[in-house]
Amino acid sequence: MGTAEQTLIVLAVMAVLFVTEIIPLAITSLGGAITLGLMGIITPKVVFSGLSDSTVVLFAGMFVVGAALFYTGLAQKIGETVVSHAGTSENGLMLAIMVVTATMSAFLSNTGTTAALLPVVVGICAVAKIPASRQLMPLAFAAGIGGIITMVGTPPNIIVSGTLTKFGEQPFGFFEFAWIGIPLTIATIAFMMLIGKHLLPKHEIQDAGDVEQEVAAEDISNDPKKQLYSGLILLGVIIAMILGDFLKGYGINLPLSMVAVIGAMLCVLTGCLNEKQAYTSIDWVTIFLFAGMMPVATALDQSGAGKMIANAVIGVMGSDPSPYFATAVLFALSCVMTQFMSNTASCALLAPIGISIAQGMGADPHAVLMAIGVAASCAFGTPVGTPPNTLVLGPGQYKFTDYVKAGVPLSLVCFVVSLIIIPMVWPFFPGK
């Protein structure tokens, strides 16, 4: 039995444990990585490489920045302000949260957007007396889908455009993704407000202090000066994240993880929260869950297991599939693989395969590549499908099955919308 088959067996066992939650999610994640290391499929260094991954560091830093908003009372204050204008309607708040999140994610990192808005949304929920679990998953889904709207919104968009260039085809334009990104965003918001909300759990909150980091009411300082500090730090973090790529042109390297950690340090140095509170505010389940899945994704890629899955599915299509069928199959494959692999890795693996299949059929490859890229951003069915999904896991008190219940139907909606719109905008045989 080769390493690819061994990796797939480990992944299958992990999938069962994730769904049943017989053991904690973080233990399953880390256990899978360690098992792959013991089997020699990945090196010991790779097994724990996830703990130093920049996304994990970003998570930790933003948990502290978010906690500062609670300990100073600013999150609750913002919540009261928003509720006083928008009311306490669950649908009204969901609409506002998802529109703002999707818009920000179109131009910013969807992970950074989720991390920045997380404490604000939890504060709004606390004031409106709405369980945070009713709004945090919509927040994560909006962040994921909003990233499709522009070239820089999510890595798969850049990958599919770059693949077209490598194969001598015209790359996608910066806003060209909006032709499918905006309809998908509208469909996602409509689905969550009409159907998805009925599939979300209701983890009741007890009071305004019983929120994301479980900040006790007596620990909230309500100091106007500290509230100002925490607000300015969060604003500064968001601005720095926006300017990150721009500053690279001037030789200044300011990655999201570094921005988050600087923000966390400033929160402690300004007294917005103390060192102990900073440590306890980090959701370690989220950290270890994501850190464990990073080496598992590496194993899928390096062992050839990901390619084996791709080849097996493509073999089902036959020697002469129709462009519509090929696009549907590749969309489904990209979406399923991204539930457990990095969307960057799955897209990078499938993009060259997709363009080769399209060229073999004599079809324009743009529709196939767009489908692969879009599907890689529609991994709503697991808490490890995207970083935003992982970020809201702990604060929303979600179970693995909660993502399956709400995320899988949403992925199917995106599948249908994409197969209708993509061939219309990017015809398989233009000019015919």
TORSEPA-558639 format. One line per field, with one value per residue (C-alpha): residue in three letters; y, z, x. Coordinates in steps of 0.2 Angstrom, whole numbers, plus 5000, padded with zeros to 4 digits. Layout:
N
bapa: ALA|...
v: Y|...
w: Z|...
u: X|...
//
This chain:
432
bapa: MET|GLY|THR|ALA|GLU|GLN|THR|LEU|ILE|VAL|LEU|ALA|VAL|MET|ALA|VAL|LEU|PHE|VAL|THR|GLU|ILE|ILE|PRO|LEU|ALA|ILE|THR|SER|LEU|GLY|GLY|ALA|ILE|THR|LEU|GLY|LEU|MET|GLY|ILE|ILE|THR|PRO|LYS|VAL|VAL|PHE|SER|GLY|LEU|SER|ASP|SER|THR|VAL|VAL|LEU|PHE|ALA|GLY|MET|PHE|VAL|VAL|GLY|ALA|ALA|LEU|PHE|TYR|THR|GLY|LEU|ALA|GLN|LYS|ILE|GLY|GLU|THR|VAL|VAL|SER|HIS|ALA|GLY|THR|SER|GLU|ASN|GLY|LEU|MET|LEU|ALA|ILE|MET|VAL|VAL|THR|ALA|THR|MET|SER|ALA|PHE|LEU|SER|ASN|THR|GLY|THR|THR|ALA|ALA|LEU|LEU|PRO|VAL|VAL|VAL|GLY|ILE|CYS|ALA|VAL|ALA|LYS|ILE|PRO|ALA|SER|ARG|GLN|LEU|MET|PRO|LEU|ALA|PHE|ALA|ALA|GLY|ILE|GLY|GLY|ILE|ILE|THR|MET|VAL|GLY|THR|PRO|PRO|ASN|ILE|ILE|VAL|SER|GLY|THR|LEU|THR|LYS|PHE|GLY|GLU|GLN|PRO|PHE|GLY|PHE|PHE|GLU|PHE|ALA|TRP|ILE|GLY|ILE|PRO|LEU|THR|ILE|ALA|THR|ILE|ALA|PHE|MET|MET|LEU|ILE|GLY|LYS|HIS|LEU|LEU|PRO|LYS|HIS|GLU|ILE|GLN|ASP|ALA|GLY|ASP|VAL|GLU|GLN|GLU|VAL|ALA|ALA|GLU|ASP|ILE|SER|ASN|ASP|PRO|LYS|LYS|GLN|LEU|TYR|SER|GLY|LEU|ILE|LEU|LEU|GLY|VAL|ILE|ILE|ALA|MET|ILE|LEU|GLY|ASP|PHE|LEU|LYS|GLY|TYR|GLY|ILE|ASN|LEU|PRO|LEU|SER|MET|VAL|ALA|VAL|ILE|GLY|ALA|MET|LEU|CYS|VAL|LEU|THR|GLY|CYS|LEU|ASN|GLU|LYS|GLN|ALA|TYR|THR|SER|ILE|ASP|TRP|VAL|THR|ILE|PHE|LEU|PHE|ALA|GLY|MET|MET|PRO|VAL|ALA|THR|ALA|LEU|ASP|GLN|SER|GLY|ALA|GLY|LYS|MET|ILE|ALA|ASN|ALA|VAL|ILE|GLY|VAL|MET|GLY|SER|ASP|PRO|SER|PRO|TYR|PHE|ALA|THR|ALA|VAL|LEU|PHE|ALA|LEU|SER|CYS|VAL|MET|THR|GLN|PHE|MET|SER|ASN|THR|ALA|SER|CYS|ALA|LEU|LEU|ALA|PRO|ILE|GLY|ILE|SER|ILE|ALA|GLN|GLY|MET|GLY|ALA|ASP|PRO|HIS|ALA|VAL|LEU|MET|ALA|ILE|GLY|VAL|ALA|ALA|SER|CYS|ALA|PHE|GLY|THR|PRO|VAL|GLY|THR|PRO|PRO|ASN|THR|LEU|VAL|LEU|GLY|PRO|GLY|GLN|TYR|LYS|PHE|THR|ASP|TYR|VAL|LYS|ALA|GLY|VAL|PRO|LEU|SER|LEU|VAL|CYS|PHE|VAL|VAL|SER|LEU|ILE|ILE|ILE|PRO|MET|VAL|TRP|PRO|PHE|PHE|PRO|GLY|LYS
v: 5000|5017|5033|5040|5026|5027|5045|5043|5030|5042|5055|5044|5039|5058|5062|5049|5056|5074|5070|5059|5070|5054|5063|5082|5090|5097|5080|5072|5085|5084|5065|5064|5074|5064|5048|5053|5058|5041|5032|5042|5051|5068|5072|5076|5094|5095|5087|5103|5115|5121|5129|5141|5144|5163|5160|5152|5166|5178|5169|5170|5189|5193|5184|5195|5211|5205|5201|5219|5226|5215|5219|5238|5237|5244|5228|5230|5249|5246|5233|5245|5258|5246|5238|5256|5259|5242|5235|5217|5208|5193|5195|5213|5210|5195|5206|5220|5209|5198|5213|5222|5207|5202|5219|5220|5202|5207|5218|5212|5195|5185|5178|5196|5202|5188|5191|5210|5209|5194|5203|5217|5204|5195|5211|5215|5198|5200|5217|5211|5195|5184|5169|5172|5155|5163|5176|5170|5156|5168|5180|5166|5161|5179|5182|5166|5170|5189|5185|5179|5196|5202|5195|5199|5193|5175|5165|5153|5168|5173|5154|5151|5168|5164|5146|5154|5165|5150|5141|5156|5161|5178|5180|5186|5204|5211|5214|5200|5188|5200|5193|5177|5183|5196|5183|5170|5183|5188|5169|5166|5180|5175|5157|5161|5173|5162|5144|5143|5152|5137|5125|5135|5130|5141|5142|5154|5167|5172|5190|5203|5196|5178|5181|5175|5175|5172|5189|5191|5206|5211|5211|5224|5241|5253|5265|5278|5280|5261|5259|5273|5263|5247|5254|5263|5248|5238|5252|5252|5234|5234|5249|5240|5224|5235|5243|5227|5224|5243|5244|5229|5241|5252|5238|5237|5219|5219|5202|5200|5189|5202|5215|5205|5201|5220|5224|5211|5218|5235|5230|5223|5238|5250|5241|5236|5219|5211|5197|5183|5189|5190|5171|5165|5175|5164|5150|5135|5123|5134|5135|5117|5112|5122|5119|5100|5101|5110|5095|5084|5095|5094|5075|5075|5085|5078|5059|5061|5057|5073|5069|5051|5058|5070|5057|5044|5057|5063|5045|5044|5058|5046|5051|5064|5072|5087|5104|5106|5089|5092|5109|5102|5087|5099|5111|5097|5089|5106|5110|5093|5093|5110|5104|5096|5103|5121|5130|5136|5118|5110|5124|5123|5105|5105|5121|5113|5098|5108|5118|5103|5095|5110|5112|5093|5096|5111|5122|5139|5135|5151|5143|5128|5137|5149|5135|5127|5143|5148|5130|5131|5146|5137|5125|5128|5110|5108|5119|5117|5121|5139|5149|5160|5144|5139|5156|5156|5138|5141|5158|5151|5135|5125|5106|5099|5093|5111|5116|5100|5105|5123|5123|5108|5115|5132|5123|5115|5132|5139|5124|5127|5146|5144|5131|5143|5159|5154|5147|5162|5174|5163|5153|5136|5140|5159|5165|5150
w: 5000|4995|5005|4995|5000|5018|5019|5012|5026|5039|5032|5031|5050|5054|5044|5055|5071|5066|5062|5077|5089|5099|5104|5104|5087|5091|5097|5080|5070|5080|5081|5062|5059|5072|5064|5047|5055|5064|5047|5039|5026|5033|5043|5062|5057|5046|5059|5070|5057|5058|5075|5067|5052|5049|5049|5066|5072|5065|5074|5091|5089|5083|5098|5110|5100|5100|5119|5122|5115|5128|5143|5140|5136|5119|5110|5121|5117|5098|5100|5109|5095|5081|5089|5093|5074|5066|5079|5087|5072|5068|5049|5049|5059|5048|5032|5039|5045|5029|5017|5027|5028|5010|5004|5015|5010|4992|4995|5011|5017|5021|5037|5042|5039|5050|5064|5064|5064|5076|5092|5085|5080|5096|5105|5094|5098|5117|5117|5105|5116|5101|5102|5094|5085|5075|5067|5067|5054|5042|5046|5041|5025|5019|5021|5011|4997|4996|4993|4975|4969|4965|4960|4977|4987|4989|4983|4971|4960|4958|4955|4941|4933|4933|4926|4911|4908|4909|4896|4884|4888|4892|4911|4921|4924|4942|4943|4931|4945|4951|4937|4947|4964|4966|4961|4973|4987|4984|4984|5000|5009|5003|5007|5025|5029|5022|5024|5032|5048|5052|5051|5063|5082|5096|5110|5122|5130|5148|5148|5140|5149|5143|5126|5115|5127|5142|5149|5166|5169|5184|5173|5161|5165|5155|5155|5141|5138|5137|5125|5114|5114|5110|5096|5089|5089|5080|5067|5065|5063|5049|5040|5041|5034|5019|5016|5017|4998|4995|5007|4999|4984|4995|5003|5019|5023|5034|5034|5042|5056|5061|5061|5072|5085|5085|5089|5103|5111|5110|5119|5133|5134|5134|5148|5138|5146|5156|5151|5159|5151|5134|5136|5142|5127|5114|5109|5109|5101|5085|5086|5087|5076|5062|5066|5065|5048|5040|5040|5035|5020|5016|5017|5004|4993|4994|4995|4979|4988|4982|4964|4966|4971|4956|4943|4950|4948|4931|4925|4928|4915|4901|4886|4878|4891|4887|4893|4905|4913|4915|4923|4935|4940|4942|4953|4964|4965|4970|4983|4991|4991|4999|5014|5020|5010|5008|4995|4988|4987|4979|4966|4962|4959|4949|4938|4926|4925|4921|4907|4899|4899|4892|4878|4874|4871|4860|4873|4880|4897|4906|4912|4918|4927|4935|4941|4950|4958|4964|4971|4981|4990|4993|5007|5019|5025|5038|5052|5043|5025|5027|5040|5043|5047|5059|5068|5072|5079|5097|5099|5091|5101|5085|5082|5067|5061|5063|5048|5038|5041|5035|5024|5013|5007|5004|4994|4983|4980|4975|4963|4954|4953|4946|4933|4927|4927|4922|4905|4901|4905|4899|4885|4881|4862|4860|4844|4839
u: 5000|5007|5008|4993|4982|4988|4985|4967|4964|4969|4959|4943|4946|4948|4932|4922|4929|4925|4907|4904|4915|4918|4934|4937|4940|4957|4963|4957|4966|4982|4981|4979|4995|5004|4999|5004|5021|5023|5019|5033|5022|5027|5042|5041|5045|5030|5019|5020|5023|5005|5008|5020|5009|5006|4987|4987|4998|4985|4971|4980|4984|4966|4958|4968|4963|4945|4946|4952|4936|4926|4937|4936|4917|4919|4911|4895|4895|4896|4883|4871|4874|4870|4855|4848|4849|4846|4834|4835|4828|4838|4836|4840|4856|4860|4858|4869|4882|4883|4883|4897|4907|4906|4910|4926|4931|4931|4946|4953|4959|4943|4952|4957|4939|4932|4944|4941|4922|4921|4921|4910|4897|4897|4895|4880|4872|4874|4865|4852|4849|4852|4863|4880|4878|4864|4876|4894|4892|4883|4898|4911|4901|4899|4918|4921|4909|4913|4931|4926|4921|4939|4955|4963|4949|4955|4970|4961|4956|4974|4979|4966|4971|4989|4986|4977|4993|5004|4994|4995|4977|4970|4969|4954|4952|4953|4934|4929|4926|4912|4901|4899|4905|4890|4876|4884|4885|4867|4862|4871|4863|4846|4849|4855|4840|4827|4833|4850|4844|4833|4848|4859|4860|4853|4866|4858|4868|4865|4870|4881|4896|4893|4901|4915|4929|4918|4922|4914|4904|4914|4930|4923|4932|4921|4935|4932|4951|4954|4939|4947|4963|4956|4945|4960|4971|4957|4955|4974|4975|4962|4970|4987|4979|4972|4989|4999|5001|5003|5017|5026|5030|5040|5050|5039|5034|5019|5010|4993|5000|5013|4999|4988|5003|5008|4989|4989|5005|4998|4982|4992|5004|4990|4981|4966|4968|4981|4994|4984|4967|4977|4982|4965|4956|4964|4953|4965|4953|4953|4972|4975|4961|4968|4986|4983|4975|4989|5001|4987|4984|5002|5002|4987|4997|5014|5009|4999|4983|4975|4980|4974|4956|4957|4962|4949|4935|4941|4941|4922|4919|4925|4936|4924|4913|4902|4909|4895|4897|4916|4913|4901|4912|4927|4917|4911|4929|4936|4923|4924|4943|4944|4933|4949|4963|4969|4959|4976|4982|4967|4965|4983|4981|4965|4968|4981|4970|4955|4963|4970|4953|4945|4958|4956|4937|4941|4932|4937|4945|4939|4923|4931|4945|4932|4922|4937|4942|4924|4922|4938|4930|4913|4920|4906|4903|4917|4925|4942|4936|4941|4950|4934|4925|4938|4938|4920|4920|4924|4915|4899|4900|4897|4899|4906|4889|4882|4893|4887|4869|4870|4886|4882|4865|4873|4887|4874|4865|4882|4884|4868|4870|4888|4883|4869|4879|4897|4893|4883|4897|4911|4904|4912|4912|4912|4907|4897
//
